Structures are given as structure tokens and as C-alpha cells.
Amino acid sequence: MGTTNSLTTTYSGEFAGQYISAALLSGSTLDNGLITVKPNIKFQEVIKKVASDDIVKDATCDFDPTSTLTLTERIITPSNQQVNLQLCKKDFQNDWDAISMGYSAFDSLPSSFADFLIGHVSEKVAQRTEQSIWNGAAATAGQFGGFKELMLADADVTDVGAGAAVTSANVVEKLGLVVDAIGSSLYTSDDLFIYVSQNVARAYVRALGGFSVAATSNAGTDNKGTQWFNGGALSFDGVKLAVANGLADNTMVAAEKSNLYFGTGLLSDHNEVKVIDMADIDGSQNVRIVMRFTAGVQYGIGSDIVLYS
């Protein structure tokens, strides 16, 4: 059975050749390099963790190996994902782009629509991957276990807050809970971020615009009100903020970029969408859209992570 097609069309002269899809969440976490990507994983990869006690000791004349090193490991296992769509070219014969299919009975999929499908499928995969990275559930079809699921199950991760809704009136307080829980050895790390959901970022921008009791003045940052922000970098108490579109509302994660991993096979798999015309294969009028890739996440040291959820 083919993928159900719902075509709502109007014809008014020759088609201008442009398709518009609904706005999609971008894969901001990977596109902006906010976590560490580990490619070329065929099945699993072991992430080694090293912990040690105080390795500096009083000097003696002898070699005295009294320090303790503890090696543990976490395993990243990318899951197999796919996109399979099937369209019948007959569905487009009376469409307002039909002229681009040619006049032969052996139709081809409209080239502009094929291009649109490739872009649309790629964006949909980027959206789902972004959501799975942070909020995915391993038991849900089409998802892989995300950071939040892993962190909630790990007693080593520091949990703060009671999951209260974040608003412009309390966002400074809630961000403060996260920063206060960051270990002193991590606070000055160059790749430390507080990953925040979109609603937390919006609340923080509004608070800094002067519409919160936390603002330093009614006019907000630079006396510009809510117009102070033009998409630049955000920080809180010296820690960089990163908006992770896949995070669920009222969620924050403080961690080093080098401690968060995205694993996959070939990176190019995420950019390859196959459009297969079945006419020469089985004589049908079907066109198949196929995409296959692997994806999964893992972190190294749970005790170096703070979760507000």
C-alpha cells in the first residue's frame, strides 16, 4: 500500500515552480556543533571514563604508585532508522504541475516536486533527530533514547529543581539553581554550556528586556527593552547558553560539549535521499523515496552533568 496522498490543488496558469513546506525545527544541536559527533560506528563504540584520586603525593626516593585510577565505560549504540515513502505518479496527472511530467503515458515524477520531496524528507529527518537527541524514548518507534531519558535513569547526574514551569519572572532563579550545582572544576571549562529549551530562552530574553523583577532596570539591557536581543549569544553567570530545539519545555542541561556524544555510521547517510522510479523495475507508476541512517547518543561522565527537568 502506498503512502496516503492528500492533494489540495488549484490551477491558475502555468505553475511558477516553487513549493513551500511548513516551517520545521532545524537540527540546531548538530548544525551548530553543540555536542561531539562520533562517526563511523558500525554497531557500538565504547566510551572510556577515567577517574582518579589525589595523584600528587609527598615525594620519596622510591617509585611509590599509591594513587588510584579507576577505568569505567559507557557504550553508545546507534539505532537503525529509515524513511520509506511511495507515491503514484497517476495522482499528479491532473495536478497543476502535471505539464512538467511530459505528455507520454510513461509519466515521470514532476522534477520540481521530486526536488521538494528530497528537501522535505531531509528536513523532517533533521527535526526528528534533533528531538530524539534530547527527548527521545528508546521504546518509541522512530526514535532513539535521548539524553534526558539516559540522565533521568542515572543516579550520578545531578538533578535540580522540581520541574516548575519557567517564566520571565523566575527564569533567573531557575538558571541560578543549575549554575550553583555545576562543579567548581567545570565552571571555567571552555566547552561548558547550559543547554536550554526554547521557552527558557524566550523567558530569559524577556527578563533581560526589563519585563521581570530580575531586570536591573525597567528599560532592560542597554535601555532597549525587549528590542535589545537580535539573535546573538546568550550567557548566564559566565556560562554560555545554547538553545537546543529538541529539548522539551522547562528543561535545562549543564554539561561540557566534550562530554556529550552523537554516534552514527556515515555522516553522509543523513544527507542522502534516494528517489527511485519503479517504472523500469516492476512496470508500475510508483516512485519510492528511501533514506537509511543510524543515530544514537551517550555521555561520558554523569557526575559532570546537571539536569533541570
N, C-alpha and C positions, 0 to 999 in steps of 0.2 A: 504494500500500500504506500502510495506516495505521500509526501508531506502535504498537509492541507493548505491550499492556496486560497486566500481571500482577496480578490481583486476588485477594488473600487476605482472605476476609471471614468474619465471624461475625455472626449476628443474635440479639440478645437484647433484645427490646423496641424501642421507638422510638429512633431514633438521636438522640443528645444534641446533634448539630450542631457537632461540633468535630473538625477534622482536625489531626494533628500530623505535621510532617515532621522528618527528621533534622536535627541541628544543622549549620549551614552556616557557612563562613567569611564574616564580614561584609566589605564593601568598605571596610576601615578607612582606606585611603590617601585615597580621595575623600571619604568621610563625615567624616573628621576634618580635612580641608583640609590635608593634609601636602605636597601639591605644587600647582603653579599650573595652574589649569584654563583652557584657551583654547577657548571655544565658538564656534559659528557658522563652522566651517571646512567649506566645501563640498567642496574637493578637497585643496588643500595650503596651507600657510602658511609663509612664510619667517621664520626667527628670526635677526635681525641680531646679530652679535657685533662689539664694538669693542675693539681692543687699541691701546695707546699706549706710547711710551717715556716717559722722564722729561720731562714737559711744562713743568716750571719751569726757566727759564734765567736767566742773568745779564741784567740789564736793559741796554738800549741806547736811544739816542734814536730809533731807527727801528723799524718793524714788521718783525720777523725771524722768519718762520714756519719755524723749524728743527725743530720737533717732528714726530713721525711718528705718524699714525693709520692703523691697518690695519682694514679692514672685511671680515669674512668672514660666512658664513651657514650655518645648518643648516636643513633642511626637515622639517617634520612633516606626515606624510601619513596621516590616519586611514583605517583599512581598514573595509570594509563587513562587518557581522556580522548574523546573523539567527537567529531561533528559529522553527521550523515544526513543530508537533505536530498530529496528527489523532486524535481519539477517536471511537469509535462509541457512540452513546447506548444501543444494544442491549446493550452489555457491562455496563450498570448496571441493567438491568431487574430482575435477580434479586438485586441488591446490597442491603445493609442500609440504604441511603439511597434506595431506589427510590421510596418513598412520596412524596418531595419532587419527583419527576418528573411527578406528576399521573397520572390514570387514563386519559387519552386515548391512542390508538395513536400520535398525533403527540407523541412524548416531547420534553421539554426536558432539557438537562443539569442535574443537581441544582445548585441555586443555591449551596449551601454548598461543593460540590466545585469549581464554577467559581471561586468566591472563593479557594479554596485554591490552585487552579492558577495564578491570577494572582499570588498572593503567592509561590508556589513558584518560578515561572519568573523573577520579578524577583530573588529571592534567588540563584538559580542564575547568572543573568547577572552579578550583583554579585560573586559568588565568582569566576567565570571572568575577569571584568575585572580584579579585584584580582590574580589570579595572572599574567595577561598583562602588566599594568603593570610588574611587576618581573622575571618569569621567563619571559615569553612568547617563543616562537620563531616568526619570521615564516613559516617554511616549514611549520609545523604547522597543519592545518585547524582553524578555530575559535579561533585565537589571532592576536595581532599581536606584532611584535617588541618585547620589553620592554627595560627599562633595562639589565639585566645583559648581554643579547646585544649591545646597542649599545656598552656600555662596554668589554666584552672585545675588541671589534674596533677600539677607538680607542686609539692609542698615547699620546695626550695625557692619558688618565686614569691616575692613579697607582695601581698595583696593589701591595698589600702582603700579606704572609702567604703561606703555601703551601697554603692551603685545609684546614688541620688542623681536626679536629673541636673545637668549642668546648665546654668543660665548666666547672663551677663552680670547678675547680682552676686553669684557665688563662684564664678569661674576662677578668680584669683585664689580663693581659699582652696578649691579642689586641686588646682595646679600646684599649690603650695604643699598639699599632702603628698603628692608624687615626688616633688623635688626633695622634701625632707626625708623621704625614705630611700633616696639614692645614696649608696655607699660613698664614703669620703674618698676612696681610691678611684671611683669612677667619675666623680663630679667634674673634674677638669679634663676628662678624656676628650680628645679632638672629635671622635666619631660618636659621641653620646647625643641621642635625640630623645625628645618626648614625642612619640607618635600619637596624634590626636585625631578623633573623628571630626567630620565636617561641622557638626553642631557645636563642638567645643571650640573649634577655631573661630566660628562666627561669633560665639558669645565673647571670646577674648578680644576680638577686633572691636566689637561694640563697647565692651567695657573700657578699652583704651580710648575710645572715641568720646568718653565723658558721660555716657549714659549708664553709670553704675556708681555705687557708693565707693568702689575701689579706685575710681579715677582720681587723679591728682587735682583736677580742676574740671569745672563744668564744660569747658571747651575741649577737653581731651588732649591727646598727643599733638604737639605743635600748634595747639589752639585751632585745630581744623575740624573738630567734631568727628562724625563718622566718615568724613571725606579724607581723613588722614591716610587711610590704607589704600594702596594701589597695587597690591599683589606682591609686595616684596617679602623679605624673610621676616619670620617672627621668632622671638625668643622669650624665655621666662626665667628670671633669676640667673641669667648667664647660660642657660641650656637652650639649644636650638629646638624649635618646634617644627615638626613635619606633618602635614596633613595627609593622612592615609585614607583614601576614599573608601577602602574596603572595611574599615573599622565601623562597628555598629555604634549608634549614638551613645553618648555618655561613656565612652571608653577611651582610656589612655594607656600607653605602654612606654616606659622609660627603659631604654636599652642602647647598647652600642651597636652600630651598624655591623661591626665585625663579629657580633655575637648572634646575628640573625641570618639564616641561610635559606635561599630558594634553590632547590635542586631540580634539574631537568636533564633530558638527554641532549639532543642537539638544539641549540637556541634557534636555529633556522626553522625548526619544525613549527614554531609558534608563528611564523610568517608565511607558511606555505599552505595555500588553499587550492585544492585540485578541483577543476571543473571538467567533468567527464561527459561528453556527448555519447549516449549509448546507441545511437543510430547505427554505427558501424560495428557494434559489438553484438547486439541482440535484435536489431531492426526496429526497436521501439522509438518513440518520440520523447523519451525521458532524458533528462540531464541530471547528473548527480554531482553534489558538492561534498567533498570529503576533506576532513582535516584530522590529523592524528598527532598527539604530542604527549609528553609526560610532565608532571609537575608535583611538587611537594615542598614542605617547609620543615625546618627544625632549628633549634637554637642550641648553643653550646653550654653555657653556664647559667642555670636557673637562678641562682642566688644573686646574679648581677642584673636581674630584671625586676622592675616594679610594674604591677598591673593595677589599674583602676578600672573596675568593671561593675 
